[in-house]
Amino acid sequence: MRPSLLIGLYLLVCVLWPLAAQQPAPSGDPKQRIHQARDLGKQGPEALAKLQAMLSDPDAEVRIEAVKSIVAIDTKDSLDPLIQATRDSDPEMQIRSTDGLVNFYLPGYVQTGLTASLRRAGNAIKSRFTETNGQTIPGYVQVRADVIAALGKLASGGASMDARANAARAIGILRGGAAIPDLVQALHSKDDDVIYESLNAIQKIRDPEAAPRISFLLHDLNEKIQIAAIETTGLLRNREALPQLRDVLEDRNSSVKVQRAALAAIAMIPDESSRPLYARFLDDRDEGLRAAAAEGFGRLKNPADLPAVQKKFEAEEKMPPRLSEAFALVDLGKTEMAQFSPLQYLIDTLNSKAWRGVASAFLIELTRDAAIRRAAEEATKTATKDERIGLAPILARSGGEDTLPYLEALSHDSDSDIAEAALDALRTLKARLP
């Protein structure tokens, strides 16, 4: 070996050896350190520095106990240690830190997220995803950029498929638009859960620029993924995908569920070329196809279609198409507020636990029209408790400066549930306004 190389190695050792000596080795056996991590968790935020140091412990069980305690402490100072924990190579560490990050912005999440179902068997962990997750943080909540960046890295390259799928779900809940490239990369995974959760996250974020990058999944062999891709395409209004959506609708191998999703997605993208499809399915025996056809007519906004939709609305016996037909009639110009008017019918449906979510989605879309929004704002003065609670977030999503007085009035309601809903709505609306 050359003398110069020997000298270089000697100098490197001289520099690094004292630094290594300054790093204390873990004291006690792993069981003692696990108990220590648990005890530190009971001490609150003051123990975070010590717990963060334990995230570098060579024993995975110690690190897991440390991250559990950090999650339990749950303050803003927990975020940096949790971000550090997402970089751990252990899948359970990644899952627990992910749920901990979400829990800070959505309190209580760890009781329902993937963490709640984690079971360890030797070196393997078992977990179970719930079928759907419609949770998102309120619009006024701001998430740190480095939190989204950390979750994005997990979604595209976590230590296990569960960790990746869980991170994708978290990105959707936190509406982490900056992680769209990571979600798109995750769509090319061979794991169905990762793909499905990534599609759901993209739906929640609602970035139209992501739409063309999911088209390859419109014919996926997994029906659950195919339907999610179709729904996402409709929500993102990808007009270029209309030919593919029509192909899926007309495919004899498509199930009724897939056909419903395809026609509903087509109906989300107003285009006169789709009119024959709406006319064909408006009288279909399947209630889901009738509903989608009615919505399509509504979004075309041609008053000439009103009589046909009105006739269906008056004769309809099934709730899903009847709500869709009411939406279409309002979109086609029937905006009056009367006892049996379609707009009043949609507002009345906010009293129904089973159907208020459907009615709310329609009303959010409709109240983007200033005249319809004004009618909904005026309705808050005489509405029932459930209607007021339901109208508050709708107006927060679609309202403007002129909506503020109505929400402020609701925020002073004598019913604390109404007042609380209105205060949340005010925060969301003010966060939207320039």
Secondary structure, 3 states (H helix, E strand, C coil): CCHHHHHHHHHHHHHHHHHHHHCCCCCCCHHHHHHHHHHHHCCHHHHHHHHHHHCCCCCHHHHHHHHHHHHHHCCHHHHHHHHHHHCCCCHHHHHHHHHHHHHHHCCCHHHCCHHHHCEEECCEEECCCCCCCCCCCCCCCCCCHHHHHHHHHHHHHCCCHHHHHHHHHHHHHCCCHHHHHHHHHHCCCCCHHHHHHHHHHHHHHCCHHHHHHHHHHCCCCCHHHHHHHHHHHHHCCCHHHHHHHHHHHHCCCCCHHHHHHHHHHHHCCCCHHHHHHHHHHCCCCCHHHHHHHHHHHHHHCCHHHHHHHHHHHHHCCCHHHHHHHHHHHHHCCCCCCCCCCHHHHHHHHHHCCCCHHHHHHHHHHHCCCHHHHHHHHHHCCCCCHHHHHHHHHHHHHHCCHHHHHHHHHHHCCCCHHHHHHHHHHHHHHHHHCC
